[in-house]
């Protein structure tokens, strides 16, 4: 068993996540034959099959599922081991693997990158944009240092650090300018445009509108906030927009944005990282600097 390497464990975890040799090889930045060889050597060393191999995908065996979780834990411990040493230094140097959800990344990332360059030039920002569930999984697996998303997350093993509150705005076609702002009851009767399933912003909008479900003709979906705003501009319906997105998304659209009456719909934006991360205090100091105008 002394022949098992951390490299093999990383490849094993990547293949367990991707369930495809090509995608796993891309994640690990190596060739597919090289990854296949390392997985085969790991299985030979353990004397057990870890995957069921199909024509287009692979699947973990029952024992493989157990060992994949153990491998993730080992890799996290190794990362924490290295991070503990890094946290003892006065200056943090190296990559900051930062995850952001799609309704935040395009609007906050440029500001974060600029402030990091100004105040922490020794840190290299490595951003990743993904939906909340994928970011949470990557945090728990140690594939991200921290992530910025809507709170609460409520996932085990993670610390949540509130940053600021943000209002949701109503977006409607400019042809409706001058009409009263609809209340929640009237909004629920309008054709509402929302992000597709999997986006937390969609769930927050439905919650505000008291609409747990919608029929297909009443609810239209888009893959991005840009798409939703352009659909509103075309007169297809109305939507909600995080305030931070207003300037970017409405610049080329024939729409108007309005605030709702109190209590306004809002979301809490915050940062999330693993509770065991030795860099936790340093994350707080960095975040306090990045968001000093909003905290």
C-alpha positions as CSV (number, residue, x, y, z in Angstrom):
1,X,0.0,0.0,0.0
2,X,3.0,2.3,0.3
3,X,2.9,2.8,-3.5
4,X,-0.4,4.8,-3.3
5,X,0.4,8.5,-4.1
6,X,-1.5,11.7,-3.5
7,X,-1.5,12.2,-7.3
8,X,-3.4,8.9,-7.7
9,X,-5.9,10.0,-5.1
10,X,-6.5,13.3,-6.9
11,X,-7.1,11.5,-10.2
12,X,-9.4,9.0,-8.4
13,X,-11.5,11.8,-6.9
14,X,-11.6,13.7,-10.2
15,X,-12.8,10.6,-12.1
16,X,-15.3,9.8,-9.4
17,X,-16.8,13.3,-9.8
18,X,-16.6,13.5,-13.6
19,X,-17.6,9.9,-14.3
20,X,-15.8,10.2,-17.6
21,X,-12.1,9.7,-18.4
22,X,-11.8,12.6,-20.8
23,X,-13.5,15.1,-18.5
24,X,-11.5,13.9,-15.5
25,X,-8.3,14.3,-17.5
26,X,-9.3,17.9,-18.4
27,X,-9.9,18.6,-14.7
28,X,-6.5,17.3,-13.8
29,X,-4.8,19.0,-16.8
30,X,-3.2,15.7,-18.0
31,X,-3.8,13.4,-21.0
32,X,-6.5,10.8,-20.8
33,X,-4.1,7.8,-21.2
34,X,-2.0,9.1,-18.3
35,X,-5.0,9.4,-16.1
36,X,-6.2,5.9,-17.1
37,X,-2.8,4.4,-16.3
38,X,-2.7,6.0,-12.8
39,X,-6.3,4.7,-12.1
40,X,-5.3,1.3,-13.3
41,X,-2.2,1.3,-11.1
42,X,-4.3,2.4,-8.1
43,X,-6.7,-0.5,-8.6
44,X,-3.8,-2.9,-9.0
45,X,-2.3,-1.7,-5.8
46,X,-5.6,-2.0,-3.9
47,X,-6.4,-5.3,-5.7
48,X,-10.0,-4.2,-6.1
49,X,-12.0,-2.5,-8.9
50,X,-12.9,1.1,-8.2
51,X,-15.0,1.7,-11.3
52,X,-17.5,0.0,-13.5
53,X,-16.4,0.9,-17.0
54,X,-19.0,1.6,-19.7
55,X,-18.7,2.6,-23.3
56,X,-19.2,6.3,-22.6
57,X,-18.9,6.7,-18.9
58,X,-17.7,5.1,-15.7
59,X,-19.4,4.5,-12.4
60,X,-18.0,3.9,-9.0
61,X,-18.3,0.4,-7.5
62,X,-19.9,0.2,-4.1
63,X,-16.4,0.0,-2.5
64,X,-15.3,2.8,-4.8
65,X,-17.9,5.0,-3.4
66,X,-16.6,4.4,0.1
67,X,-13.0,4.9,-0.9
68,X,-13.7,8.1,-2.9
69,X,-15.1,9.7,0.2
70,X,-12.0,8.6,2.2
71,X,-9.8,9.9,-0.6
72,X,-11.5,13.3,-0.4
73,X,-10.9,13.4,3.3
74,X,-7.3,12.6,2.9
75,X,-6.7,15.3,0.3
76,X,-8.5,17.8,2.4
77,X,-6.3,17.0,5.4
78,X,-3.2,17.4,3.2
79,X,-4.4,20.8,1.9
80,X,-5.2,21.9,5.5
81,X,-1.7,20.7,6.5
82,X,-0.1,22.9,3.8
83,X,-2.5,25.8,4.5
84,X,-1.6,25.7,8.2
85,X,2.0,26.4,7.3
86,X,0.9,29.1,4.8
87,X,-1.3,30.7,7.4
88,X,1.6,31.2,9.8
89,X,3.4,33.5,7.3
90,X,2.8,37.2,7.5
91,X,1.9,37.5,3.8
92,X,-0.3,35.0,1.9
93,X,1.2,34.2,-1.4
94,X,-0.3,32.0,-4.1
95,X,-3.7,31.2,-5.5
96,X,-7.0,32.2,-4.0
97,X,-9.5,29.8,-5.4
98,X,-12.7,31.8,-5.3
99,X,-16.1,30.5,-6.3
100,X,-19.0,32.8,-7.2
101,X,-22.6,32.1,-8.2
102,X,-23.7,33.3,-11.7
103,X,-26.0,36.1,-10.4
104,X,-23.0,37.6,-8.6
105,X,-19.8,36.8,-10.6
106,X,-20.2,39.2,-13.5
107,X,-20.9,42.1,-11.3
108,X,-18.6,41.6,-8.3
109,X,-15.7,39.9,-9.8
110,X,-14.1,42.9,-11.6
111,X,-14.3,44.9,-8.3
112,X,-12.8,42.0,-6.3
113,X,-10.0,41.6,-8.8
114,X,-9.2,45.3,-8.7
115,X,-9.1,45.5,-4.9
116,X,-7.1,42.3,-4.6
117,X,-4.5,43.8,-7.0
118,X,-4.4,47.0,-5.0
119,X,-4.3,45.6,-1.4
120,X,-3.0,42.0,-1.9
121,X,-0.8,41.9,-5.0
122,X,0.9,38.7,-3.8
123,X,-2.4,36.8,-4.2
124,X,-3.3,35.3,-7.6
125,X,-7.0,35.2,-8.0
126,X,-8.4,31.9,-9.5
127,X,-12.1,32.5,-9.9
128,X,-14.7,29.8,-10.7
129,X,-18.4,30.5,-11.6
130,X,-20.9,27.8,-10.8
131,X,-24.3,27.3,-9.2
132,X,-24.6,27.1,-5.4
133,X,-24.8,23.3,-5.1
134,X,-21.6,22.8,-7.2
135,X,-19.7,25.4,-5.2
136,X,-20.7,23.8,-1.9
137,X,-19.5,20.5,-3.2
138,X,-16.2,21.9,-4.3
139,X,-15.8,23.7,-1.0
140,X,-16.4,20.5,1.0
141,X,-14.0,18.6,-1.2
142,X,-11.3,21.3,-0.7
143,X,-11.3,22.3,-4.4
144,X,-12.1,25.9,-3.5
145,X,-10.8,28.2,-0.8
146,X,-13.9,30.2,-0.4
147,X,-17.1,31.1,-2.3
148,X,-19.4,34.1,-2.5
149,X,-23.1,33.3,-2.7
150,X,-26.5,34.0,-1.2
151,X,-26.9,33.0,2.4
152,X,-28.0,30.9,4.2
153,X,-26.4,27.8,2.7
154,X,-26.9,25.5,5.7
155,X,-24.4,22.9,4.5
156,X,-22.5,20.9,7.0
157,X,-18.9,21.7,7.7
158,X,-19.0,25.2,6.3
159,X,-18.6,28.7,7.9
160,X,-20.9,31.4,6.6
161,X,-19.7,35.1,6.8
162,X,-22.3,37.7,5.9
163,X,-21.1,40.6,3.7
164,X,-24.1,42.7,2.7
165,X,-27.8,42.8,1.9
166,X,-29.0,43.5,-1.6
167,X,-32.5,44.5,-2.9
168,X,-34.3,42.9,-5.8
169,X,-35.7,45.3,-8.4
170,X,-38.7,44.9,-10.7
171,X,-37.8,45.0,-14.4
172,X,-40.5,45.8,-16.9
173,X,-40.7,47.1,-20.4
174,X,-40.2,50.8,-20.8
175,X,-43.7,51.0,-22.4
176,X,-45.1,50.5,-18.9
177,X,-43.3,53.5,-17.5
178,X,-45.6,55.6,-15.2
179,X,-47.8,52.7,-14.2
180,X,-47.9,51.9,-10.5
181,X,-45.4,49.4,-9.1
182,X,-47.4,46.1,-8.7
183,X,-47.6,44.6,-5.2
184,X,-46.9,40.9,-4.5
185,X,-50.5,39.9,-5.3
186,X,-50.6,41.6,-8.7
187,X,-47.0,40.4,-9.5
188,X,-48.2,36.8,-9.0
189,X,-50.8,37.3,-11.8
190,X,-48.2,38.6,-14.3
191,X,-46.1,36.6,-16.7
192,X,-43.0,36.2,-14.6
193,X,-39.6,35.5,-16.2
194,X,-37.2,33.5,-14.0
195,X,-33.9,31.8,-14.1
196,X,-34.0,28.0,-14.8
197,X,-34.0,25.5,-12.0
198,X,-30.8,25.2,-9.9
199,X,-30.3,28.9,-9.4
200,X,-30.9,30.1,-5.9
201,X,-32.1,33.5,-7.2
202,X,-35.0,31.7,-8.8
203,X,-36.1,30.2,-5.5
204,X,-35.8,33.6,-3.8
205,X,-37.9,35.3,-6.4
206,X,-40.6,32.6,-6.2
207,X,-40.6,32.9,-2.4
208,X,-41.1,36.7,-2.6
209,X,-44.0,36.2,-5.0
210,X,-45.6,33.5,-2.9
211,X,-45.4,31.2,-5.9
212,X,-44.1,27.7,-5.0
213,X,-45.2,26.4,-8.4
214,X,-46.2,27.9,-11.7
215,X,-47.9,26.5,-14.9
216,X,-45.7,26.6,-18.0
217,X,-47.8,29.4,-19.6
218,X,-47.4,31.6,-16.6
219,X,-43.7,31.0,-16.1
220,X,-40.9,31.5,-18.6
221,X,-37.3,30.6,-17.9
222,X,-34.0,31.9,-19.0
223,X,-30.4,30.7,-18.6
224,X,-29.0,34.1,-17.5
225,X,-30.1,37.5,-16.1
226,X,-29.1,39.0,-19.5
227,X,-31.5,36.8,-21.3
228,X,-34.3,37.6,-18.8
229,X,-33.8,41.4,-19.2
230,X,-33.8,41.1,-23.0
231,X,-37.0,39.1,-22.9
232,X,-38.6,41.8,-20.8
233,X,-37.3,44.4,-23.3
234,X,-39.2,42.4,-26.0
235,X,-42.4,42.7,-24.1
236,X,-42.6,39.1,-23.1
237,X,-43.1,39.6,-19.3
238,X,-41.5,41.0,-16.2
239,X,-38.6,39.8,-14.0
240,X,-36.7,40.5,-10.8
241,X,-33.1,41.6,-10.9
242,X,-30.4,41.9,-8.1
243,X,-29.5,45.5,-7.7
244,X,-25.8,44.9,-8.4
245,X,-26.8,43.7,-11.9
246,X,-28.9,46.8,-12.9
247,X,-26.2,48.9,-14.6
248,X,-24.7,46.1,-16.6
249,X,-27.9,44.3,-17.7
250,X,-30.2,47.2,-18.5
251,X,-27.7,49.3,-20.4
252,X,-28.8,48.0,-23.8
253,X,-32.4,47.1,-23.0
254,X,-35.5,49.1,-23.4
255,X,-36.7,48.5,-19.8
256,X,-37.2,50.4,-16.6
257,X,-36.3,49.2,-13.1
258,X,-38.3,50.0,-10.0
259,X,-38.1,49.3,-6.3
260,X,-40.9,47.5,-4.5
261,X,-42.7,49.0,-1.5
262,X,-41.4,47.9,1.9
263,X,-40.7,45.2,2.9
264,X,-38.6,45.0,-0.2
265,X,-37.3,41.6,-1.4
266,X,-33.7,41.2,-0.5
267,X,-30.9,38.6,-0.3
268,X,-28.0,38.2,2.0
269,X,-24.7,37.9,0.2
270,X,-21.9,36.3,2.1
271,X,-18.7,34.2,1.9
272,X,-18.4,30.6,2.7
273,X,-15.5,28.3,3.5
274,X,-14.7,25.1,5.3
275,X,-14.7,25.3,9.1
276,X,-11.5,23.4,9.3
277,X,-9.7,25.8,6.9
278,X,-6.6,27.2,8.8
279,X,-6.9,30.4,6.7
280,X,-10.3,31.3,8.2
281,X,-9.1,34.4,10.0
282,X,-7.2,35.5,7.0
283,X,-10.2,35.1,4.8
284,X,-12.1,37.5,7.1
285,X,-9.3,40.1,6.9
286,X,-9.3,39.9,3.1
287,X,-13.0,40.1,2.9
288,X,-13.2,43.0,5.3
289,X,-10.8,44.9,3.0
290,X,-12.6,43.9,-0.2
291,X,-16.0,44.9,1.1
292,X,-15.1,47.7,3.5
293,X,-17.7,50.0,1.8
294,X,-20.6,47.6,2.4
295,X,-19.8,45.9,5.7
